[in-house]
Each structure stands twice: as C-alpha cells, then as structure tokens.
Amino acid sequence: LASLNLMKFVDADGEFDPEAYRYAAKVTLTAQEILVDNASYPTPMIEQNSHKFRPLGLGYANLGALLMSRGLAYDSDEGRNFAAALTAIMHGEAYKQSAIIARDHGGPFYAYQENRAPFLRVINKHRDAAYKIHTKGVPQDLLDNAKAVYDEALELGTTSGYRNAQVTVLAPTGTIAFMMDCDTTGIEPDIALIKYKKLVGEGFIKIVNQTVPAALRKLGYGAEQVDEILAYINEHETIEGAPNLKPQHLPVFDCAFKPANGERSIHYMGHVRMMGAVQPFISGAISKTVNMPEAATAEEIESVYLEG
C-alpha cells in the first residue's frame, strides 16, 4: 500500500496540478512494483499469489480536505465529480506505468495471458467510465487528463500487457495520514472541524482543521471575516451560527459527526454516493466508514436508497 497526499498537488493559486499528480503516481507505482520481489508475506499462499499476480495498492489521502479547500461540499455532485476525476487520473496513470514496466522490464504478470481478454475488457470499462465523468465542478485540465491517461494505458497494455493485476485501493490511511500532515484520511470527509485525540499516556490533544481558512477565502470571505469565523469555531466548536457566514456555504463544512453544539452532518447516503463515484476507477477495495444514526432502520435505508 502507498497513498498520495492530495493537498500536496495544490498550487499557490489554489488549483490542482494534474501533471505533478500523475508523475507522483508513476514514481510511487514503480517503487511498489520493485517491492513485490523484495517483501515478506504472512502465508505461503499469499506469497504465491503476490508473485503470480503482483497486485499493488496505490491510493490517496486528504480528499475531504481538498474538496473543502476548493469550496466544494463532500456530499454534492461537484464534490463527487471532482473526486471521480482525481481517482481516474491516479488509476489510469498506474496502469499506464504498469504497462510500461511490462514492456521494458519483466513482461506482464505470470497469469496475464490466460486472463488477457477479460483484463482488457476491464481496462476498457475503466476508460469508458472516465469519458462519462460529469463536468460540473471539474476543471477541464483534469477531465482531459483522465481521458488521455486511459487512452495511453489501454494502447500500451494492448501491445505489452500489464505488470500488475491490480494497481489501486483506497486504504484507511489512519496513522500515515497523521505522518503526512493530512486533515482527513483516505476518501473520508473530516470527522469534525475540531477533534480530540486520546493519548496513550493519558490526556488529549486538540486537532483543529487547517483547511477551513483556505475554504473561506475560496468562497470569497475577506481576511477579517475569516478571522471572526475561525474565532467562533474555536470557541463554539462548530461553524454553525458563525458571524457573516452565508447559509448556502454551510454544506462545504459539513463533517461526518454532528458537532456537540450544532445540528449538521453529512447524510449517510453522501458517504455511499462518494464511494459510487470513485469505484469505477479503483482496482480493489475501498475502506470507508458510513456514519449512520443509531436509530436508523433497514427499512429507512432501503427507502432512501431507492429514492436516490
């Protein structure tokens, strides 16, 4: 497993740099591929399958912070579209690099030839999904890169095969997200704008979301207004009721948990729909928490799902 901190690809102007992101995905995927033959495995069967199929798990962290910094609500069409484009670029670049490695070093994975036809069908499905990403909320350069990288990955793979049966997963990134200075983990939104983490030696540390100021500036708030809103959050531990905050901007700051002094949180179907938006661009699994009310019933969930 390896994860990219998405906020590291945001330029000084606040825009996402797809070229730098693609380069990081390529380099990281290459490093992971090198490790396949130099790693130890917990059981003989896992070791055998790892060498036979060479599956890798490239992923990312800080998606929730990135969306917030752009002024996009996690539970919104724009947020989901942006996340889909990012995931497509990473996944397409990973398979492109996997095909290059297969061409230049070692050939495709051991079991590729017997799986070639269905494998290429799957790559075609990923490519088709990239061409269907909705444009609302997504910069044109991200859409262009998502399409181009799959064209390249499919063309290279058709002639050279792929070194790795799988290339991406979305891991929880709990501990490494702290090490990478992320506000949010994996594909998750923020749990809360202000969090308390229990320490092993007793006591707590207060963790304040560092993305809020950038989000407020992106939404057009001036320096004085930003300071007032931040002071309110620190005092009340919620952004609800903050001075000068426009009601239409509240969804941008919605989190997984309802704050003690507030009422808002992301609906559980917002979590499910985000997974649905990115799944077409993931080889393996998504590790994701769907936060639900304690009183939720199976019938209620079914009715919401059918309505959605």
Solvent accessible surface area in square Angstrom, and as a share of the most:
residue,aa,sasa,rsa
1,L,155,0.77
2,A,25,0.20
3,S,19,0.12
4,L,16,0.08
5,N,11,0.06
6,L,0,0.00
7,M,54,0.24
8,K,143,0.61
9,F,25,0.10
10,V,38,0.22
11,D,69,0.36
12,A,119,0.92
13,D,107,0.55
14,G,27,0.25
15,E,63,0.28
16,F,7,0.03
17,D,36,0.19
18,P,4,0.02
19,E,110,0.49
20,A,42,0.33
21,Y,0,0.00
22,R,37,0.14
23,Y,136,0.52
24,A,21,0.16
25,A,0,0.00
26,K,67,0.28
27,V,73,0.42
28,T,30,0.17
29,L,0,0.00
30,T,41,0.24
31,A,48,0.37
32,Q,15,0.06
33,E,9,0.04
34,I,107,0.54
35,L,104,0.52
36,V,9,0.05
37,D,82,0.42
38,N,110,0.56
39,A,51,0.40
40,S,109,0.70
41,Y,54,0.21
42,P,111,0.70
43,T,59,0.34
44,P,114,0.72
45,M,121,0.54
46,I,80,0.40
47,E,76,0.34
48,Q,105,0.47
49,N,63,0.32
50,S,13,0.08
51,H,69,0.31
52,K,64,0.27
53,F,65,0.27
54,R,16,0.06
55,P,59,0.37
56,L,16,0.08
57,G,5,0.05
58,L,0,0.00
59,G,2,0.02
60,Y,0,0.00
61,A,0,0.00
62,N,5,0.03
63,L,0,0.00
64,G,6,0.05
65,A,1,0.01
66,L,0,0.00
67,L,1,0.01
68,M,8,0.03
69,S,13,0.09
70,R,30,0.11
71,G,14,0.13
72,L,29,0.14
73,A,12,0.09
74,Y,10,0.04
75,D,53,0.27
76,S,22,0.14
77,D,79,0.41
78,E,45,0.20
79,G,0,0.00
80,R,33,0.12
81,N,13,0.07
82,F,0,0.00
83,A,0,0.00
84,A,8,0.06
85,A,0,0.00
86,L,0,0.00
87,T,0,0.00
88,A,0,0.00
89,I,0,0.00
90,M,0,0.00
91,H,0,0.00
92,G,0,0.00
93,E,6,0.03
94,A,0,0.00
95,Y,8,0.03
96,K,40,0.17
97,Q,20,0.09
98,S,0,0.00
99,A,0,0.00
100,I,39,0.20
101,I,16,0.08
102,A,6,0.04
103,R,131,0.48
104,D,93,0.48
105,H,131,0.59
106,G,63,0.61
107,G,20,0.20
108,P,38,0.24
109,F,6,0.03
110,Y,171,0.65
111,A,2,0.01
112,Y,2,0.01
113,Q,125,0.55
114,E,137,0.62
115,N,49,0.25
116,R,90,0.33
117,A,63,0.49
118,P,55,0.35
119,F,25,0.10
120,L,19,0.09
121,R,142,0.52
122,V,72,0.42
123,I,1,0.00
124,N,58,0.30
125,K,138,0.59
126,H,19,0.08
127,R,69,0.25
128,D,64,0.33
129,A,23,0.18
130,A,1,0.01
131,Y,94,0.36
132,K,152,0.64
133,I,20,0.10
134,H,132,0.59
135,T,93,0.54
136,K,121,0.51
137,G,33,0.31
138,V,14,0.08
139,P,32,0.20
140,Q,112,0.50
141,D,62,0.32
142,L,1,0.00
143,L,5,0.03
144,D,70,0.36
145,N,17,0.09
146,A,0,0.00
147,K,62,0.26
148,A,39,0.31
149,V,0,0.00
150,Y,0,0.00
151,D,48,0.25
152,E,58,0.26
153,A,0,0.00
154,L,29,0.14
155,E,126,0.56
156,L,37,0.18
157,G,0,0.00
158,T,59,0.34
159,T,114,0.66
160,S,24,0.15
161,G,3,0.03
162,Y,0,0.00
163,R,29,0.11
164,N,0,0.00
165,A,20,0.15
166,Q,74,0.33
167,V,0,0.00
168,T,0,0.00
169,V,27,0.16
170,L,2,0.01
171,A,14,0.11
172,P,78,0.49
173,T,8,0.05
174,G,36,0.35
175,T,101,0.59
176,I,72,0.36
177,A,2,0.02
178,F,109,0.45
179,M,155,0.69
180,M,51,0.23
181,D,124,0.64
182,C,19,0.12
183,D,30,0.16
184,T,5,0.03
185,T,40,0.23
186,G,1,0.01
187,I,1,0.00
188,E,29,0.13
189,P,6,0.04
190,D,4,0.02
191,I,82,0.42
192,A,19,0.15
193,L,12,0.06
194,I,14,0.07
195,K,37,0.16
196,Y,114,0.43
197,K,88,0.37
198,K,145,0.62
199,L,71,0.35
200,V,160,0.92
201,G,70,0.68
202,E,145,0.65
203,G,37,0.35
204,F,129,0.54
205,I,76,0.38
206,K,93,0.40
207,I,38,0.19
208,V,48,0.27
209,N,4,0.02
210,Q,132,0.59
211,T,6,0.03
212,V,3,0.01
213,P,30,0.19
214,A,35,0.27
215,A,0,0.00
216,L,0,0.00
217,R,141,0.52
218,K,93,0.39
219,L,40,0.20
220,G,65,0.62
221,Y,14,0.05
222,G,37,0.35
223,A,83,0.64
224,E,130,0.58
225,Q,64,0.28
226,V,6,0.04
227,D,91,0.47
228,E,65,0.29
229,I,0,0.00
230,L,45,0.22
231,A,60,0.47
232,Y,46,0.17
233,I,4,0.02
234,N,72,0.37
235,E,133,0.60
236,H,65,0.29
237,E,55,0.25
238,T,6,0.04
239,I,7,0.04
240,E,34,0.15
241,G,64,0.61
242,A,9,0.07
243,P,55,0.35
244,N,86,0.44
245,L,24,0.12
246,K,101,0.43
247,P,105,0.66
248,Q,122,0.54
249,H,28,0.12
250,L,32,0.16
251,P,50,0.31
252,V,13,0.08
253,F,6,0.02
254,D,23,0.12
255,C,8,0.05
256,A,10,0.08
257,F,103,0.43
258,K,114,0.48
259,P,29,0.18
260,A,104,0.81
261,N,98,0.50
262,G,7,0.07
263,E,135,0.60
264,R,83,0.30
265,S,48,0.31
266,I,9,0.04
267,H,89,0.40
268,Y,8,0.03
269,M,11,0.05
270,G,0,0.00
271,H,0,0.00
272,V,53,0.31
273,R,84,0.31
274,M,0,0.00
275,M,45,0.20
276,G,48,0.46
277,A,25,0.19
278,V,0,0.00
279,Q,77,0.34
280,P,52,0.33
281,F,4,0.02
282,I,7,0.03
283,S,27,0.17
284,G,22,0.21
285,A,70,0.54
286,I,29,0.15
287,S,48,0.31
288,K,33,0.14
289,T,76,0.44
290,V,45,0.26
291,N,35,0.18
292,M,80,0.36
293,P,79,0.50
294,E,184,0.83
295,A,90,0.70
296,A,26,0.20
297,T,68,0.40
298,A,75,0.58
299,E,125,0.56
300,E,75,0.34
301,I,60,0.31
302,E,103,0.46
303,S,49,0.31
304,V,28,0.16
305,Y,139,0.53
306,L,131,0.65
307,E,146,0.66
308,G,69,0.66
